[in-house]
Amino acid sequence: MQKQVVPLLLCGGLGTRLYPLSRHNYPKQFLHLVNYNTLLQETAKRFNSNIFTAPIIITSSEQAENSLKQLNTIQIKPSLVITEPMRKNTAAAIICGSIAAVQKFGEEALVISSPSDQVWYDSNDLLRVIDYAVKKLVDSKKTTLAPAKVENCIIAFGTKPSNPSSQFGYIKLQEAQNRDAITNLQYIESFIEKPSLELAIEYLESDCYLWNSGIYLAYAQTILDAAKSNCLELYNHCYQAMEKAEFYQADDETEIANIRSTDFSQIVDFSIEDALIIKNKNLRCVEIKSTDWNDLGSWEGLLQAVSTKKHKSLKDVVDIDSKNSYIYSSDKKVIAIGIRDLIALNLDDHLLLLNSEQIEKIKVELPEIIANSKKIQTKRFIMII
């Protein structure tokens, strides 16, 4: 039987990238953006097969109740929910999750960390590649031929760019023919965070660049050893935070670990890439052939996601022959006929009409927009951009 993997599902975020659709207390993973399930629900379903154990959810104290409620709706029970009292980025979340995985499943636990706000329209290729990578990690323990211990490597998952996007991070691979002789996985040369459009065009024409999905597979102990080697202070604070966390049973299957703010406040805000991934010399990459991936990190990403024929119209929107548009309604049916280049949001307290060619403008004016929406004493706030 294939060794099971512990999913570490990252469920945080500030809720600013798709404001006002997403909010601080309701970031985009809790929203029904592209179909009838929320992004969190789709992520949990993606990692709900015999390859995986019950997931460990890492979320904020404010979002823990909603996370459990949404997962309960689709009959998925986490083994553990770690609640963070403040946002400290992905490094702390994954290190704390790896500590918990070792404690719950033993030192041989494999973990796969994944954001909970991505879209994979067809998860079959992703799951096939994960299964392949797990097999290679497990089999590598049985051989002594690897020059660097393959079982101690961290595997990143990349997907071939379908367009020259400057919205995503990239993985630069070593030459295509330079593969690990034992696993047939590719070596990573570097990580690039959101390049310019000019560079993204060059990357699209090369065989050495993949979009970084932000999904990583490794033995939990490998993550912790890398943290000790590359960010020892961060590791120590995470270990102390988990050691002093308040644990209790939410039900027969789910445990809650509430981290205390006094312990978590000592932790420095680092992404997992900056903290230990880019410093690690024992990295591999596996390519996911499917191009049906989107991290929905921007309005451009959302428009791209809904442009595919695989997008399902939301239940309150009747869309006839609209193009390059995203229409969302929270409380009444909207009929859109022949709409072009428009983002229209009908929410309980906001109405947004945004020309899709003016997306950069909302990014620049977002702080003032948010400030004004808080100052105006009204139940409805209208933005026309």
C-alpha positions as CSV (number, residue, x, y, z in Angstrom):
1,M,0.0,0.0,0.0
2,Q,1.3,3.5,-0.9
3,K,2.5,5.5,2.0
4,Q,-0.1,8.1,3.0
5,V,0.6,11.8,2.9
6,V,-0.5,14.4,5.4
7,P,-2.0,17.5,3.7
8,L,-1.1,20.8,5.3
9,L,-3.8,23.1,3.9
10,L,-2.9,26.8,4.4
11,C,-6.0,28.8,5.0
12,G,-5.0,32.4,5.8
13,G,-4.8,35.6,3.9
14,L,-5.6,39.3,4.3
15,G,-8.5,39.4,1.9
16,T,-7.2,42.5,0.1
17,R,-6.4,41.2,-3.4
18,L,-10.0,40.8,-4.5
19,Y,-11.5,43.5,-2.3
20,P,-14.4,44.1,-1.9
21,L,-15.3,40.5,-2.9
22,S,-12.8,39.2,-0.3
23,R,-12.3,40.9,3.1
24,H,-10.0,40.6,6.1
25,N,-12.4,38.2,7.9
26,Y,-13.5,36.5,4.7
27,P,-10.6,36.0,2.3
28,K,-11.1,34.4,-1.1
29,Q,-10.7,30.7,-0.1
30,F,-14.1,31.0,1.7
31,L,-15.9,32.3,-1.5
32,H,-17.8,30.7,-4.3
33,L,-15.7,32.3,-7.0
34,V,-15.8,29.9,-10.0
35,N,-18.3,27.1,-9.0
36,Y,-20.7,26.0,-6.3
37,N,-18.0,25.0,-3.9
38,T,-15.7,27.5,-2.2
39,L,-12.0,27.3,-2.9
40,L,-11.3,25.8,0.5
41,Q,-13.9,23.1,-0.1
42,E,-12.4,22.3,-3.6
43,T,-8.9,22.1,-2.0
44,A,-10.0,19.8,0.7
45,K,-11.8,17.6,-1.9
46,R,-8.7,17.6,-4.0
47,F,-6.6,16.1,-1.1
48,N,-9.3,13.7,0.0
49,S,-8.4,10.3,-1.5
50,N,-6.6,7.1,-0.3
51,I,-3.2,8.8,-1.0
52,F,-3.8,11.2,2.0
53,T,-4.6,11.2,5.6
54,A,-7.2,13.6,7.0
55,P,-5.8,17.1,6.5
56,I,-4.2,19.5,9.0
57,I,-5.6,23.0,8.5
58,I,-3.5,26.0,9.4
59,T,-5.7,29.1,9.7
60,S,-6.3,32.2,11.8
61,S,-8.2,32.3,15.0
62,E,-10.9,34.4,13.3
63,Q,-11.3,31.9,10.4
64,A,-11.2,28.6,12.3
65,E,-14.9,28.3,12.9
66,N,-15.8,29.1,9.2
67,S,-13.1,26.6,8.0
68,L,-14.6,23.8,10.1
69,K,-18.2,24.8,9.0
70,Q,-17.3,24.7,5.3
71,L,-15.4,21.4,5.6
72,N,-18.3,19.8,7.6
73,T,-20.6,20.8,4.7
74,I,-18.7,18.5,2.4
75,Q,-18.2,15.8,5.0
76,I,-14.5,16.2,5.5
77,K,-13.1,16.1,9.0
78,P,-9.6,17.5,9.6
79,S,-7.3,15.6,12.0
80,L,-6.1,19.0,13.4
81,V,-6.9,22.7,13.0
82,I,-4.0,25.0,14.1
83,T,-5.2,28.5,14.8
84,E,-2.8,31.4,14.5
85,P,-3.6,34.5,16.5
86,M,-1.9,36.7,13.9
87,R,-0.7,36.4,10.3
88,K,2.9,35.3,10.0
89,N,3.1,34.0,6.4
90,T,3.7,30.6,5.1
91,A,7.0,29.6,6.7
92,A,5.5,29.6,10.2
93,A,2.4,27.8,9.1
94,I,4.2,25.0,7.3
95,I,6.8,24.6,10.1
96,C,4.0,24.4,12.8
97,G,2.1,22.0,10.5
98,S,5.1,19.8,10.1
99,I,5.7,19.7,13.9
100,A,2.1,18.6,14.3
101,A,2.4,16.0,11.6
102,V,5.4,14.4,13.3
103,Q,3.6,14.4,16.6
104,K,0.4,12.9,15.2
105,F,1.7,10.6,12.5
106,G,5.3,9.8,13.6
107,E,8.8,10.8,12.4
108,E,8.2,9.0,9.0
109,A,5.3,11.3,8.1
110,L,5.2,12.7,4.6
111,V,3.6,16.1,4.3
112,I,2.3,18.1,1.3
113,S,1.7,21.8,1.9
114,S,-0.8,23.6,-0.4
115,P,-2.6,26.9,-0.5
116,S,-6.3,26.7,-0.2
117,D,-7.2,29.4,-2.7
118,Q,-6.2,27.9,-6.0
119,V,-8.2,26.5,-8.9
120,W,-7.4,23.1,-10.5
121,Y,-10.2,22.4,-12.9
122,D,-8.9,18.8,-13.4
123,S,-7.0,17.4,-10.5
124,N,-6.3,14.0,-12.0
125,D,-2.8,15.0,-13.4
126,L,-1.9,16.7,-10.1
127,L,-2.8,13.6,-8.1
128,R,-1.0,11.3,-10.6
129,V,2.2,13.4,-10.2
130,I,1.9,13.5,-6.4
131,D,1.5,9.8,-6.3
132,Y,4.6,9.4,-8.6
133,A,6.7,11.8,-6.4
134,V,5.6,10.0,-3.2
135,K,6.7,6.7,-4.7
136,K,10.1,8.1,-5.6
137,L,10.7,9.5,-2.1
138,V,9.7,6.3,-0.4
139,D,11.7,4.1,-2.9
140,S,14.7,6.3,-2.5
141,K,15.1,5.0,1.1
142,K,15.7,1.6,-0.3
143,T,18.7,2.6,-2.4
144,T,22.2,3.9,-1.6
145,L,22.9,5.1,-5.1
146,A,21.8,8.7,-4.8
147,P,24.7,11.1,-4.4
148,A,22.5,13.4,-2.2
149,K,19.9,11.7,-0.1
150,V,16.8,11.9,-2.3
151,E,14.5,11.0,0.7
152,N,15.7,14.2,2.3
153,C,14.8,16.5,-0.6
154,I,11.9,18.9,-0.9
155,I,9.9,18.5,-4.1
156,A,8.2,21.5,-5.7
157,F,5.4,21.2,-8.1
158,G,5.4,23.4,-11.2
159,T,3.1,23.8,-14.1
160,K,4.0,24.9,-17.7
161,P,3.0,28.6,-18.3
162,S,0.1,29.1,-20.7
163,N,0.7,32.8,-21.0
164,P,3.4,35.4,-20.1
165,S,2.0,36.3,-16.7
166,S,3.8,38.6,-14.3
167,Q,1.3,37.6,-11.5
168,F,2.9,34.3,-10.6
169,G,6.2,33.1,-9.2
170,Y,8.4,31.0,-11.4
171,I,10.7,28.0,-10.9
172,K,13.8,28.0,-13.1
173,L,14.9,24.5,-13.8
174,Q,18.4,23.3,-14.7
175,E,18.8,22.1,-18.3
176,A,16.0,19.7,-19.2
177,Q,18.4,16.8,-19.7
178,N,19.9,17.3,-16.2
179,R,17.6,15.0,-14.1
180,D,18.1,13.1,-10.9
181,A,19.4,9.7,-12.0
182,I,17.4,7.9,-9.2
183,T,14.1,9.7,-9.3
184,N,14.0,11.2,-12.8
185,L,13.0,14.5,-11.1
186,Q,14.4,17.8,-12.3
187,Y,16.9,19.9,-10.4
188,I,15.9,23.5,-9.5
189,E,18.3,26.3,-10.3
190,S,16.3,29.2,-8.7
191,F,13.0,30.7,-7.8
192,I,11.8,34.0,-9.4
193,E,9.1,36.0,-7.7
194,K,6.6,37.7,-10.1
195,P,8.9,38.9,-12.9
196,S,8.3,41.8,-15.3
197,L,6.1,41.1,-18.3
198,E,9.2,41.3,-20.5
199,L,10.9,38.5,-18.6
200,A,7.7,36.5,-18.4
201,I,7.5,36.6,-22.3
202,E,11.1,35.2,-22.4
203,Y,10.2,32.5,-19.8
204,L,7.2,31.4,-21.9
205,E,9.5,30.7,-24.9
206,S,12.0,28.6,-22.7
207,D,11.7,25.0,-21.6
208,C,13.4,25.9,-18.3
209,Y,10.7,27.8,-16.5
210,L,7.5,26.7,-14.8
211,W,4.9,28.5,-12.8
212,N,5.4,27.8,-9.1
213,S,2.2,26.3,-7.7
214,G,3.3,26.8,-4.1
215,I,2.8,23.1,-3.4
216,Y,5.7,21.3,-1.7
217,L,6.1,17.6,-0.8
218,A,8.7,16.3,1.7
219,Y,9.1,14.2,4.8
220,A,7.9,16.4,7.7
221,Q,11.3,15.8,9.4
222,T,13.0,17.1,6.3
223,I,11.1,20.4,6.6
224,L,12.0,20.7,10.2
225,D,15.7,19.8,9.6
226,A,15.8,22.4,6.8
227,A,14.3,25.0,9.2
228,K,16.9,24.2,11.9
229,S,19.6,24.7,9.4
230,N,18.4,27.8,7.6
231,C,16.1,29.6,10.1
232,L,16.8,28.2,13.6
233,E,15.3,31.1,15.5
234,L,12.1,30.8,13.5
235,Y,12.0,27.0,14.1
236,N,12.6,27.5,17.8
237,H,9.7,30.0,18.1
238,C,7.4,27.7,16.1
239,Y,8.3,24.7,18.3
240,Q,7.7,26.7,21.5
241,A,4.4,28.0,20.1
242,M,3.2,24.5,19.3
243,E,4.5,23.1,22.6
244,K,2.5,25.8,24.6
245,A,-0.6,25.7,22.4
246,E,-4.0,24.9,23.9
247,F,-5.2,21.6,22.5
248,Y,-8.8,20.3,22.8
249,Q,-11.1,18.0,20.9
250,A,-13.7,19.7,18.6
251,D,-15.3,16.3,18.1
252,D,-14.3,12.6,17.9
253,E,-12.1,13.2,14.8
254,T,-10.9,16.8,14.9
255,E,-8.5,18.3,17.4
256,I,-7.9,22.1,17.8
257,A,-4.6,23.7,18.6
258,N,-4.9,27.3,19.6
259,I,-1.5,29.1,19.5
260,R,-1.1,31.8,22.1
261,S,-0.4,35.3,20.9
262,T,2.4,35.8,23.4
263,D,4.3,32.9,21.8
264,F,3.4,33.6,18.1
265,S,4.2,37.3,18.3
266,Q,7.9,36.4,18.5
267,I,7.8,34.8,15.0
268,V,9.2,36.7,12.1
269,D,7.0,37.0,8.9
270,F,8.7,34.9,6.2
271,S,7.4,33.0,3.2
272,I,8.5,29.4,3.1
273,E,10.5,30.1,0.0
274,D,12.5,32.9,1.7
275,A,12.9,31.0,5.0
276,L,14.2,27.7,3.7
277,I,13.3,26.6,0.2
278,I,15.6,28.9,-1.8
279,K,18.4,28.2,0.8
280,N,18.0,24.4,0.5
281,K,20.5,22.6,-1.8
282,N,18.5,19.4,-2.0
283,L,15.5,20.4,-4.1
284,R,13.7,18.7,-6.9
285,C,10.8,19.6,-9.2
286,V,8.1,17.7,-10.9
287,E,6.1,19.2,-13.7
288,I,2.3,19.0,-13.7
289,K,1.3,18.8,-17.4
290,S,-2.1,20.2,-16.9
291,T,-2.4,23.9,-17.5
292,D,-5.8,24.2,-15.6
293,W,-4.2,25.9,-12.7
294,N,-4.7,29.4,-11.4
295,D,-3.9,30.9,-8.0
296,L,-6.6,33.6,-8.3
297,G,-4.2,36.1,-6.8
298,S,-5.6,39.0,-8.8
299,W,-8.5,40.3,-10.8
300,E,-6.6,39.3,-13.9
301,G,-6.3,35.8,-12.6
302,L,-10.0,35.6,-11.8
303,L,-10.9,36.8,-15.3
304,Q,-8.6,34.2,-16.8
305,A,-10.2,31.5,-14.7
306,V,-13.7,32.3,-15.7
307,S,-12.8,32.7,-19.4
308,T,-12.4,28.9,-19.7
309,K,-15.3,26.8,-20.8
310,K,-14.9,24.8,-17.7
311,H,-16.1,27.7,-15.6
312,K,-19.6,27.1,-14.2
313,S,-21.9,30.1,-13.9
314,L,-22.7,31.0,-10.4
315,K,-26.3,30.2,-9.3
316,D,-27.5,33.9,-9.1
317,V,-26.0,34.9,-12.5
318,V,-27.5,34.2,-15.9
319,D,-24.8,35.0,-18.4
320,I,-25.5,35.1,-22.1
321,D,-22.7,35.8,-24.6
322,S,-20.6,37.9,-22.2
323,K,-16.8,38.1,-22.7
324,N,-13.9,39.0,-20.6
325,S,-16.2,39.8,-17.7
326,Y,-16.8,38.5,-14.1
327,I,-20.3,39.0,-12.6
328,Y,-21.0,38.1,-9.0
329,S,-24.2,38.6,-6.9
330,S,-24.6,37.7,-3.3
331,D,-28.4,38.4,-2.8
332,K,-30.2,38.8,-6.1
333,K,-30.3,37.2,-9.6
334,V,-28.3,39.1,-12.2
335,I,-29.0,38.7,-15.9
336,A,-26.0,39.7,-18.1
337,I,-26.4,39.8,-21.9
338,G,-23.5,40.6,-24.2
339,I,-21.4,42.3,-21.5
340,R,-17.8,43.1,-22.4
341,D,-14.8,43.9,-20.3
342,L,-16.6,44.3,-17.0
343,I,-16.2,43.2,-13.4
344,A,-19.5,43.7,-11.6
345,L,-20.0,42.7,-8.0
346,N,-23.4,43.0,-6.3
347,L,-22.7,42.5,-2.6
348,D,-24.6,43.2,0.6
349,D,-22.7,46.4,1.3
350,H,-20.9,47.2,-2.0
351,L,-21.6,47.5,-5.6
352,L,-18.5,47.5,-7.8
353,L,-18.4,48.3,-11.5
354,L,-14.9,48.0,-12.9
355,N,-13.7,48.2,-16.4
356,S,-11.4,45.2,-16.8
357,E,-8.9,47.4,-18.7
358,Q,-8.7,49.6,-15.5
359,I,-7.7,46.8,-13.1
360,E,-4.4,48.5,-12.3
361,K,-6.3,51.6,-11.1
362,I,-8.2,49.7,-8.3
363,K,-4.8,48.3,-7.1
364,V,-3.4,51.9,-6.8
365,E,-6.5,53.3,-5.2
366,L,-7.3,50.3,-3.0
367,P,-6.1,51.7,0.4
368,E,-8.1,54.9,-0.1
369,I,-11.2,52.9,-1.2
370,I,-11.0,50.7,1.9
371,A,-10.6,53.7,4.1
372,N,-13.5,55.5,2.6
373,S,-15.8,52.5,2.8
374,K,-15.1,52.4,6.6
375,K,-15.8,56.1,7.0
376,I,-19.0,56.3,5.1
377,Q,-21.9,55.4,7.5
378,T,-24.1,53.5,5.0
379,K,-25.0,49.9,4.4
380,R,-24.2,50.2,0.7
381,F,-21.0,51.5,-0.8
382,I,-20.9,52.1,-4.6
383,M,-17.6,52.1,-6.6
384,I,-17.6,52.8,-10.3
385,I,-14.1,52.7,-11.8
